[in-house]
C-alpha cells in the first residue's frame, strides 16, 4: 500500500491492538474474543474485552458469512446471547439483500414496447451519417 493514497490509513494504531481467541461448537458458528493488549503484547486492563459472533447462511450462491457484535463481558454471556444475535444478524442481512435486489430491479432498462431500434453508435459520437 502506498502511504500517499488519500483517505487510506496505512499504519496500525498501536493503541487499538487486540489478541484474538476463537471458540466454536463446530455446529452453529464461532465466537471471537478480542483481548486488548498494549503495543508490547501485555494485556491492557484499561480497555474492555470485545466479543463478536460469526455464522454462515447457505444460499443458492454458496455460504454467506455473517458477523455480529455480542454485547457481553464474559464468554458464558457471549455463548448465551449467540443464538438471538445470530438470528437478528441473519434477518438484517436478508433485509439488506432484498433492498439490493429492489435497487437492481429498479435500475434495469426496459426496451420500448413500440419496437424502435437502438440508435446508431456513430450518430451518438457525432460521426457517420450525413446530416441534412
DSSP file (Angstrom, degrees, kcal/mol; ACC not computed):
  #  RESIDUE AA STRUCTURE BP1 BP2  ACC     N-H-->O    O-->H-N    N-H-->O    O-->H-N    TCO  KAPPA ALPHA  PHI   PSI    X-CA   Y-CA   Z-CA
    1    1 A X              0   0    0      0, 0.0     2,-0.4     0, 0.0     9,-0.0   0.000 360.0 360.0 360.0 142.4    0.0    0.0    0.0
    2    2 A X    >   -     0   0    0      1,-0.1     3,-1.2     2,-0.0     6,-0.1  -0.740 360.0-146.3 -90.0 136.1    1.2    3.5   -0.7
    3    3 A X  T 3  S+     0   0    0     -2,-0.4    -1,-0.1     1,-0.2     7,-0.1   0.603  97.2  69.0 -74.6  -9.6    1.2    6.0    2.1
    4    4 A X  T 3   +     0   0    0      2,-0.1     2,-0.5     0, 0.0    -1,-0.2   0.519  68.3 115.1 -85.3  -5.1    0.3    8.6   -0.5
    5    5 A X  S X  S-     0   0    0     -3,-1.2     3,-1.3     3,-0.1     2,-0.1  -0.531  71.5-124.7 -68.3 118.3   -3.2    7.2   -1.1
    6    6 A X  T 3  S+     0   0    0     -2,-0.5     3,-0.1     1,-0.2    -1,-0.1  -0.376  86.7  10.4 -67.1 139.6   -5.6    9.9    0.2
    7    7 A X  T 3  S+     0   0    0      1,-0.2     2,-0.5    -2,-0.1    -1,-0.2   0.474 101.1 110.6  78.7   1.8   -8.1    8.9    2.8
    8    8 A X    <   -     0   0    0     -3,-1.3     2,-0.5    -5,-0.1    -1,-0.2  -0.944  60.4-141.7-117.6 125.3   -6.5    5.5    3.5
    9    9 A X        +     0   0    0     -2,-0.5    -3,-0.0     1,-0.1    -6,-0.0  -0.709  19.6 177.8 -83.7 129.4   -4.7    4.7    6.8
   10   10 A X        +     0   0    0     -2,-0.5     2,-0.4    -7,-0.1    -1,-0.1   0.398  57.0  71.4-113.4   0.7   -1.6    2.6    6.2
   11   11 A X  S    S-     0   0    0     -8,-0.1     2,-0.1     0, 0.0    -2,-0.0  -0.948  81.2-116.6-120.7 140.8   -0.3    2.3    9.7
   12   12 A X        -     0   0    0     -2,-0.4     2,-0.9     1,-0.1     5,-0.1  -0.426  28.2-118.1 -69.7 146.9   -1.8    0.2   12.6
   13   13 A X    >   -     0   0    0      3,-0.1     3,-2.2     1,-0.1    -1,-0.1  -0.791  20.1-157.4 -86.8 107.9   -3.0    2.2   15.6
   14   14 A X  T 3  S+     0   0    0     -2,-0.9     3,-0.4     1,-0.3    -1,-0.1   0.614  89.9  60.4 -66.3 -11.4   -0.8    0.9   18.4
   15   15 A X  T 3  S+     0   0    0      1,-0.2    -1,-0.3    23,-0.1    -2,-0.0   0.476 103.2  51.8 -91.6  -2.2   -3.4    2.0   21.0
   16   16 A X  S <  S+     0   0    0     -3,-2.2     2,-0.3     2,-0.0    -1,-0.2  -0.222  75.6 138.0-126.4  42.7   -6.1   -0.3   19.5
   17   17 A X  E     -A   37   0A   0     20,-0.6    20,-2.6    -3,-0.4     2,-0.3  -0.722  27.8-173.8 -94.3 139.4   -4.3   -3.7   19.3
   18   18 A X  E     -A   36   0A   0     -2,-0.3     2,-0.4    18,-0.3    18,-0.2  -0.959  21.9-138.6-131.1 148.4   -6.1   -6.9   20.3
   19   19 A X  E     -A   35   0A   0     16,-3.0    16,-3.3    -2,-0.3     2,-0.4  -0.886  30.0-138.9 -99.9 139.6   -5.2  -10.5   20.7
   20   20 A X  E     -A   34   0A   0     -2,-0.4     2,-0.4    14,-0.2    14,-0.2  -0.842  20.9-177.5-109.8 135.3   -7.8  -12.9   19.3
   21   21 A X  E     -A   33   0A   0     12,-2.3    12,-3.1    -2,-0.4     2,-0.4  -0.981  14.9-151.6-122.7 141.8   -9.1  -16.1   20.7
   22   22 A X  E     -A   32   0A   0     -2,-0.4     2,-0.4    10,-0.2    10,-0.2  -0.948  11.1-174.7-120.1 134.4  -11.6  -18.2   18.8
   23   23 A X  E     +A   31   0A   0      8,-2.6     8,-2.9    -2,-0.4     2,-0.3  -0.969   9.3 172.7-124.5 140.2  -14.3  -20.5   20.3
   24   24 A X  E     -A   30   0A   0     -2,-0.4     6,-0.2     6,-0.2    -2,-0.0  -0.994  37.4-154.0-146.5 151.7  -16.6  -22.8   18.3
   25   25 A X        -     0   0    0      4,-1.1     5,-0.1    -2,-0.3    -1,-0.1   0.359  47.5-126.4 -98.7   1.7  -19.1  -25.6   18.9
   26   26 A X  S    S+     0   0    0      3,-0.5     4,-0.1     1,-0.1    -2,-0.0   0.611  95.7  61.4  62.2  15.6  -18.3  -26.8   15.4
   27   27 A X  S    S+     0   0    0      2,-0.3    -1,-0.1     0, 0.0     3,-0.1   0.583 108.9  20.5-126.6 -60.7  -22.1  -26.7   14.5
   28   28 A X  S    S-     0   0    0      1,-0.2    28,-0.5    27,-0.1     2,-0.3   0.865 111.4 -78.0 -90.7 -38.9  -23.6  -23.3   14.7
   29   29 A X        -     0   0    0     26,-0.1    -4,-1.1     2,-0.0    -3,-0.5  -0.977  45.4 -71.1 170.1-159.0  -20.7  -20.8   14.5
   30   30 A X  E     -AB  24  54A   0     24,-2.5    24,-2.4    -2,-0.3     2,-0.5  -0.923  20.5-146.1-132.1 155.6  -17.8  -19.2   16.2
   31   31 A X  E     -AB  23  53A   0     -8,-2.9    -8,-2.6    -2,-0.3     2,-0.5  -0.991  14.4-152.5-119.6 129.1  -17.2  -16.6   18.9
   32   32 A X  E     -AB  22  52A   0     20,-3.4    20,-2.1    -2,-0.5     2,-0.6  -0.895   4.0-160.1-101.7 127.6  -14.2  -14.3   18.6
   33   33 A X  E     -AB  21  51A   0    -12,-3.1   -12,-2.3    -2,-0.5     2,-0.7  -0.944   5.1-161.7-107.1 117.0  -12.8  -12.9   21.9
   34   34 A X  E     -AB  20  50A   0     16,-3.5    16,-2.4    -2,-0.6     2,-0.6  -0.887   4.6-163.8-104.1 112.3  -10.7   -9.8   21.3
   35   35 A X  E     -A   19   0A   0    -16,-3.3   -16,-3.0    -2,-0.7    14,-0.1  -0.844  21.2-123.6 -99.0 120.8   -8.5   -9.1   24.3
   36   36 A X  E     +A   18   0A   0     -2,-0.6     8,-2.7   -18,-0.2     2,-0.3  -0.405  36.1 178.2 -66.9 136.8   -7.0   -5.6   24.4
   37   37 A X  E     -AC  17  43A   0    -20,-2.6   -20,-0.6     6,-0.3     6,-0.2  -0.920  27.6-113.5-133.8 160.2   -3.2   -5.5   24.6
   38   38 A X    >   -     0   0    0      4,-3.0     3,-2.2    -2,-0.3   -23,-0.1  -0.342  46.1 -92.0 -82.8 173.4   -0.5   -2.9   24.6
   39   39 A X  T 3  S+     0   0    0      1,-0.3    -1,-0.1   -25,-0.1   -24,-0.1   0.736 128.3  55.1 -61.6 -22.5    1.9   -2.5   21.8
   40   40 A X  T 3  S-     0   0    0      2,-0.1    -1,-0.3     0, 0.0     0, 0.0   0.411 122.1-105.2 -91.8   3.5    4.3   -4.8   23.6
   41   41 A X  S <  S+     0   0    0     -3,-2.2     2,-0.2     1,-0.3    -2,-0.1   0.392  75.0 135.3  94.3  -3.0    1.7   -7.6   23.8
   42   42 A X        -     0   0    0      1,-0.1    -4,-3.0    -5,-0.1    -1,-0.3  -0.514  67.4 -91.3 -77.4 147.0    0.8   -7.3   27.5
   43   43 A X  B     -C   37   0A   0     -6,-0.2     2,-0.7    -2,-0.2    -6,-0.3  -0.295  34.2-141.3 -56.4 139.6   -2.9   -7.3   28.5
   44   44 A X    >   -     0   0    0     -8,-2.7     3,-1.3     1,-0.1    -8,-0.2  -0.874  17.9-176.2-108.2  97.8   -4.4   -3.8   28.6
   45   45 A X  T 3  S+     0   0    0     -2,-0.7    -1,-0.1     1,-0.3     4,-0.1   0.549  74.4  74.1 -73.0  -7.5   -6.8   -3.7   31.6
   46   46 A X  T 3  S+     0   0    0      2,-0.1     2,-0.3   -10,-0.0    -1,-0.3   0.631  94.2  57.8 -81.5 -12.2   -7.9   -0.2   30.7
   47   47 A X  S <  S-     0   0    0     -3,-1.3   -11,-0.2   -11,-0.1     2,-0.2  -0.868  87.3-112.0-118.7 153.6  -10.0   -1.4   27.8
   48   48 A X        -     0   0    0     -2,-0.3     2,-0.2     1,-0.1   -12,-0.1  -0.477  29.9-108.1 -83.1 150.4  -12.8   -3.9   27.7
   49   49 A X        -     0   0    0     -2,-0.2     2,-0.4    24,-0.1   -14,-0.2  -0.530  35.0-143.6 -70.0 142.9  -12.7   -7.3   26.0
   50   50 A X  E     -B   34   0A   0    -16,-2.4   -16,-3.5    -2,-0.2     2,-0.4  -0.941  11.7-162.9-116.2 133.1  -14.8   -7.4   22.9
   51   51 A X  E     +BD  33  70A   0     19,-0.6    19,-2.3    -2,-0.4     2,-0.3  -0.926  10.5 175.6-113.7 140.1  -16.9  -10.5   21.7
   52   52 A X  E     -BD  32  69A   0    -20,-2.1   -20,-3.4    -2,-0.4     2,-0.3  -0.990  17.4-140.5-139.7 150.6  -18.2  -11.0   18.2
   53   53 A X  E     -BD  31  68A   0     15,-3.4    15,-2.3    -2,-0.3     2,-0.4  -0.763  10.4-165.7-109.2 155.4  -20.0  -13.9   16.6
   54   54 A X  E     +BD  30  67A   0    -24,-2.4   -24,-2.5    -2,-0.3     2,-0.3  -0.996  14.7 160.1-140.8 135.2  -19.7  -15.4   13.2
   55   55 A X  E     - D   0  66A   0     11,-2.5    11,-3.4    -2,-0.4     2,-0.4  -0.898  28.0-127.8-142.3 170.6  -22.1  -17.8   11.4
   56   56 A X  E     - D   0  65A   0    -28,-0.5     2,-0.5    -2,-0.3     9,-0.2  -0.972   9.8-159.0-126.4 142.8  -22.8  -18.9    7.9
   57   57 A X  E     - D   0  64A   0      7,-2.2     7,-2.8    -2,-0.4     2,-0.4  -0.979  21.4-129.7-117.0 129.8  -26.0  -19.0    6.0
   58   58 A X  E     + D   0  63A   0     -2,-0.5     2,-0.3     5,-0.2     5,-0.2  -0.665  33.4 173.2 -81.5 130.6  -26.3  -21.2    2.9
   59   59 A X  E >   - D   0  62A   0      3,-1.9     3,-2.0    -2,-0.4     0, 0.0  -0.791  50.6 -96.7-125.6 169.3  -27.7  -19.5   -0.2
   60   60 A X  T 3  S+     0   0    0      1,-0.3     3,-0.1    -2,-0.3    -2,-0.0   0.765 127.7  52.1 -58.4 -23.2  -28.0  -20.6   -3.8
   61   61 A X  T 3  S-     0   0    0      1,-0.4    -1,-0.3     0, 0.0     2,-0.2   0.441 124.1 -96.1 -92.1  -0.7  -24.7  -18.8   -4.4
   62   62 A X  E <  S-D   59   0A   0     -3,-2.0    -3,-1.9     2,-0.0    -1,-0.4  -0.742  71.3 -11.5 118.5-168.6  -22.9  -20.7   -1.6
   63   63 A X  E     -D   58   0A   0     -2,-0.2     2,-0.6    -5,-0.2    -5,-0.2  -0.482  54.4-157.4 -72.7 133.3  -22.1  -19.9    2.0
   64   64 A X  E     -D   57   0A   0     -7,-2.8    -7,-2.2    -2,-0.2     2,-0.2  -0.951  14.4-138.3-112.1 113.4  -22.7  -16.3    3.2
   65   65 A X  E     -D   56   0A   0     -2,-0.6     2,-0.4    -9,-0.2    -9,-0.2  -0.516  16.8-164.1 -74.5 137.6  -20.7  -15.3    6.2
   66   66 A X  E     -D   55   0A   0    -11,-3.4   -11,-2.5    -2,-0.2     2,-0.4  -0.987   4.7-171.7-122.5 128.2  -22.5  -13.3    8.8
   67   67 A X  E     +D   54   0A   0     -2,-0.4     2,-0.3   -13,-0.2   -13,-0.2  -0.930  10.2 167.6-119.3 145.7  -20.6  -11.3   11.6
   68   68 A X  E     -D   53   0A   0    -15,-2.3   -15,-3.4    -2,-0.4     2,-0.2  -0.993  34.2-106.7-155.8 152.1  -22.2   -9.6   14.5
   69   69 A X  E     -D   52   0A   0     -2,-0.3     2,-0.5   -17,-0.2   -17,-0.3  -0.527  23.3-149.6 -79.5 147.7  -21.3   -8.0   17.8
   70   70 A X  E     -D   51   0A   0    -19,-2.3     2,-1.5    -2,-0.2   -19,-0.6  -0.969   9.1-144.1-119.1 113.4  -22.1   -9.7   21.1
   71   71 A X        +     0   0    0     -2,-0.5     2,-0.3    10,-0.1   -21,-0.1  -0.622  55.2 124.6 -77.6  93.0  -22.7   -7.4   24.0
   72   72 A X        -     0   0    0     -2,-1.5   -21,-0.2   -23,-0.1    -2,-0.1  -0.987  54.0-156.7-151.0 153.2  -21.1   -9.5   26.7
   73   73 A X  S    S+     0   0    0     -2,-0.3     2,-0.3     1,-0.1   -24,-0.1   0.489  83.6  38.4-109.8  -7.6  -18.5   -9.2   29.4
   74   74 A X  S  > S-     0   0    0      1,-0.1     4,-2.1   -23,-0.0     5,-0.1  -0.935  80.8-116.6-136.7 161.6  -17.8  -13.0   29.7
   75   75 A X  H  > S+     0   0    0     -2,-0.3     4,-2.6     1,-0.2     5,-0.2   0.898 116.3  55.6 -62.7 -40.2  -17.5  -15.9   27.3
   76   76 A X  H  > S+     0   0    0      1,-0.2     4,-2.1     2,-0.2    -1,-0.2   0.902 108.8  47.0 -59.8 -41.8  -20.5  -17.6   29.1
   77   77 A X  H  > S+     0   0    0      2,-0.2     4,-1.8     1,-0.2    -1,-0.2   0.886 111.0  51.9 -66.9 -38.7  -22.6  -14.4   28.4
   78   78 A X  H  X S+     0   0    0     -4,-2.1     4,-0.9     2,-0.2    -2,-0.2   0.904 109.7  49.6 -64.0 -41.2  -21.5  -14.3   24.8
   79   79 A X  H >X S+     0   0    0     -4,-2.6     3,-0.6     1,-0.2     4,-0.5   0.918 110.4  50.5 -62.7 -43.4  -22.5  -18.0   24.4
   80   80 A X  H 3< S+     0   0    0     -4,-2.1     4,-0.3     1,-0.2    -1,-0.2   0.833 115.4  42.1 -64.4 -33.0  -25.9  -17.3   25.9
   81   81 A X  H 3X S+     0   0    0     -4,-1.8     4,-2.2     1,-0.2     5,-0.3   0.543  90.9  91.0 -90.5  -8.1  -26.5  -14.4   23.6
   82   82 A X  H <X S+     0   0    0     -4,-0.9     4,-2.9    -3,-0.6     5,-0.2   0.918  83.6  49.3 -57.4 -51.6  -25.1  -16.0   20.4
   83   83 A X  H  X S+     0   0    0     -4,-0.5     4,-2.4     1,-0.2    -1,-0.2   0.920 114.7  42.2 -57.8 -50.7  -28.4  -17.6   19.1
   84   84 A X  H  > S+     0   0    0     -4,-0.3     4,-2.3     1,-0.2    -1,-0.2   0.901 116.6  48.7 -65.3 -41.0  -30.5  -14.4   19.4
   85   85 A X  H  X S+     0   0    0     -4,-2.2     4,-2.3     2,-0.2    -2,-0.2   0.888 111.3  50.1 -67.1 -38.3  -27.8  -12.2   18.0
   86   86 A X  H  X S+     0   0    0     -4,-2.9     4,-2.5    -5,-0.3    -2,-0.2   0.927 110.7  49.5 -64.6 -44.4  -27.2  -14.6   15.1
   87   87 A X  H  X S+     0   0    0     -4,-2.4     4,-2.4    -5,-0.2    -2,-0.2   0.921 112.0  48.1 -60.8 -44.6  -30.9  -14.7   14.2
   88   88 A X  H  X S+     0   0    0     -4,-2.3     4,-2.4     1,-0.2    -1,-0.2   0.899 112.1  49.6 -63.0 -40.3  -31.1  -10.8   14.3
   89   89 A X  H  X S+     0   0    0     -4,-2.3     4,-2.4     2,-0.2    -2,-0.2   0.890 110.7  49.6 -66.9 -39.2  -28.0  -10.5   12.1
   90   90 A X  H  X S+     0   0    0     -4,-2.5     4,-2.5     2,-0.2    -2,-0.2   0.927 111.6  48.8 -64.7 -44.5  -29.4  -13.0    9.6
   91   91 A X  H  X S+     0   0    0     -4,-2.4     4,-2.2     2,-0.2    -2,-0.2   0.915 112.0  48.8 -61.7 -42.9  -32.7  -11.2    9.4
   92   92 A X  H  X S+     0   0    0     -4,-2.4     4,-2.3     1,-0.2    -1,-0.2   0.913 111.2  50.1 -62.6 -42.8  -30.9   -7.8    9.0
   93   93 A X  H  X S+     0   0    0     -4,-2.4     4,-2.5     1,-0.2    -2,-0.2   0.901 109.4  51.3 -62.8 -41.3  -28.7   -9.3    6.2
   94   94 A X  H  X S+     0   0    0     -4,-2.5     4,-2.4     2,-0.2    -1,-0.2   0.899 109.3  50.3 -63.6 -40.8  -31.8  -10.7    4.4
   95   95 A X  H  X S+     0   0    0     -4,-2.2     4,-2.2     2,-0.2    -2,-0.2   0.919 111.4  48.8 -62.1 -42.5  -33.5   -7.3    4.6
   96   96 A X  H  X S+     0   0    0     -4,-2.3     4,-2.3     2,-0.2    -2,-0.2   0.896 111.0  49.9 -65.0 -39.6  -30.3   -5.7    3.1
   97   97 A X  H  X S+     0   0    0     -4,-2.5     4,-2.3     2,-0.2    -1,-0.2   0.904 110.3  50.2 -65.0 -41.0  -30.2   -8.3    0.3
   98   98 A X  H  X S+     0   0    0     -4,-2.4     4,-2.3     2,-0.2    -2,-0.2   0.904 110.3  50.2 -63.5 -40.2  -33.8   -7.7   -0.5
   99   99 A X  H  X S+     0   0    0     -4,-2.2     4,-2.5     2,-0.2    -2,-0.2   0.910 109.7  50.6 -64.5 -41.7  -33.2   -4.0   -0.7
  100  100 A X  H  X S+     0   0    0     -4,-2.3     4,-2.5     1,-0.2    -2,-0.2   0.905 109.8  51.0 -61.3 -40.8  -30.2   -4.5   -3.0
  101  101 A X  H  X S+     0   0    0     -4,-2.3     4,-2.6     2,-0.2    -2,-0.2   0.911 110.0  49.5 -62.2 -42.5  -32.4   -6.7   -5.2
  102  102 A X  H  X S+     0   0    0     -4,-2.3     4,-2.3     2,-0.2    -2,-0.2   0.920 111.3  49.2 -62.7 -43.2  -35.1   -4.0   -5.4
  103  103 A X  H  X S+     0   0    0     -4,-2.5     4,-0.9     1,-0.2    -2,-0.2   0.916 112.6  47.4 -62.5 -42.7  -32.4   -1.4   -6.3
  104  104 A X  H >< S+     0   0    0     -4,-2.5     3,-0.5     1,-0.2     4,-0.4   0.909 111.9  50.2 -64.3 -41.9  -31.0   -3.6   -9.0
  105  105 A X  H >< S+     0   0    0     -4,-2.6     3,-0.9     1,-0.2    -1,-0.2   0.875 109.5  51.0 -65.4 -36.9  -34.5   -4.4  -10.4
  106  106 A X  H 3< S+     0   0    0     -4,-2.3    -1,-0.2     1,-0.2    -2,-0.2   0.681 105.9  56.8 -75.6 -15.5  -35.4   -0.7  -10.5
  107  107 A X  T << S+     0   0    0     -4,-0.9    -1,-0.2    -3,-0.5    -2,-0.2   0.470  80.0 114.0 -93.7  -0.9  -32.2    0.2  -12.4
  108  108 A X    <   -     0   0    0     -3,-0.9     2,-0.6    -4,-0.4    -3,-0.0  -0.463  64.2-135.2 -69.0 139.6  -32.9   -2.2  -15.3
  109  109 A X        -     0   0    0     -2,-0.1     2,-0.5     0, 0.0    -2,-0.1  -0.869  17.6-156.3 -97.9 123.4  -33.5   -0.5  -18.6
  110  110 A X        -     0   0    0     -2,-0.6     3,-0.1     1,-0.0    -2,-0.0  -0.863  20.3-115.5-104.2 131.1  -36.5   -2.0  -20.4
  111  111 A X        -     0   0    0     -2,-0.5     2,-0.1     1,-0.1    -1,-0.0  -0.250  39.6 -92.5 -63.0 149.1  -36.7   -1.6  -24.2
  112  112 A X    >   -     0   0    0      1,-0.1     3,-1.4     4,-0.1     4,-0.2  -0.416  26.6-139.0 -62.9 132.2  -39.5    0.4  -25.7
  113  113 A X  T 3  S+     0   0    0      1,-0.3    -1,-0.1    -2,-0.1    -2,-0.1   0.641  93.4  79.7 -69.1 -13.9  -42.5   -1.7  -26.5
  114  114 A X  T 3  S-     0   0    0      1,-0.1    -1,-0.3     2,-0.0    -2,-0.1   0.539 105.9-118.3 -73.3  -5.8  -43.0    0.2  -29.8
  115  115 A X    <   +     0   0    0     -3,-1.4    -2,-0.1     1,-0.2    -1,-0.1   0.686  54.0 163.0  80.2  18.2  -40.2   -1.8  -31.4
  116  116 A X        -     0   0    0     -4,-0.2    -1,-0.2     1,-0.1    -4,-0.1  -0.400  35.5-120.3 -70.1 150.0  -38.0    1.1  -32.1
  117  117 A X        -     0   0    0      1,-0.1     2,-0.1    -2,-0.1    -1,-0.1  -0.431  28.7 -94.7 -87.5 164.4  -34.4    0.2  -32.8
  118  118 A X        -     0   0    0     -2,-0.1    -1,-0.1     1,-0.1     3,-0.1  -0.420  49.7 -96.0 -72.7 152.3  -31.4    1.4  -30.9
  119  119 A X        -     0   0    0      1,-0.1     2,-0.4    -2,-0.1    -1,-0.1  -0.317  41.6 -98.5 -68.8 154.6  -29.5    4.5  -32.1
  120  120 A X    >>  -     0   0    0      1,-0.1     4,-1.4    -3,-0.1     3,-0.9  -0.595  27.3-137.7 -70.0 125.8  -26.5    4.1  -34.4
  121  121 A X  H 3> S+     0   0    0     -2,-0.4     4,-1.3     1,-0.3     6,-0.2   0.835 103.6  59.3 -56.4 -33.1  -23.4    4.4  -32.2
  122  122 A X  H 34>S+     0   0    0      1,-0.2     5,-2.8     2,-0.2     4,-0.4   0.863 102.0  53.8 -64.0 -35.1  -21.8    6.6  -34.8
  123  123 A X  H X45S+     0   0    0     -3,-0.9     3,-1.0     1,-0.2    -1,-0.2   0.883 105.5  53.5 -65.3 -37.6  -24.6    9.1  -34.5
  124  124 A X  H 3<5S+     0   0    0     -4,-1.4    -1,-0.2     1,-0.2    -2,-0.2   0.808 109.9  47.7 -67.9 -28.1  -24.1    9.3  -30.8
  125  125 A X  T 3<5S-     0   0    0     -4,-1.3    -1,-0.2     2,-0.2    -2,-0.2   0.432 117.7-110.3 -92.0   0.0  -20.4   10.2  -31.3
  126  126 A X  T < 5S+     0   0    0     -3,-1.0     2,-0.2    -4,-0.4    -3,-0.2   0.663  85.5 102.2  81.5  15.8  -21.2   12.8  -34.0
  127  127 A X      < +     0   0    0     -5,-2.8     2,-0.6    -6,-0.2    -1,-0.3  -0.729  54.7  38.9-120.6 171.7  -19.7   10.7  -36.8
  128  128 A X  S    S+     0   0    0     -2,-0.2    -5,-0.0    -3,-0.1    -7,-0.0  -0.792  86.8  55.9 102.2-121.0  -21.3    8.7  -39.5
  129  129 A X  S    S-     0   0    0     -2,-0.6     2,-0.3     1,-0.1    -3,-0.0  -0.127  81.9-110.2 -59.9 146.8  -24.4    9.6  -41.4
  130  130 A X        -     0   0    0      1,-0.0     2,-0.3     2,-0.0    -1,-0.1  -0.595  30.4-131.8 -77.4 134.3  -24.5   13.0  -43.2
  131  131 A X              0   0    0     -2,-0.3    -1,-0.0     1,-0.1     0, 0.0  -0.653 360.0 360.0 -86.8 144.1  -26.9   15.5  -41.6
  132  132 A X              0   0    0     -2,-0.3    -1,-0.1     0, 0.0    -2,-0.0   0.393 360.0 360.0-108.2 360.0  -29.3   17.3  -43.7
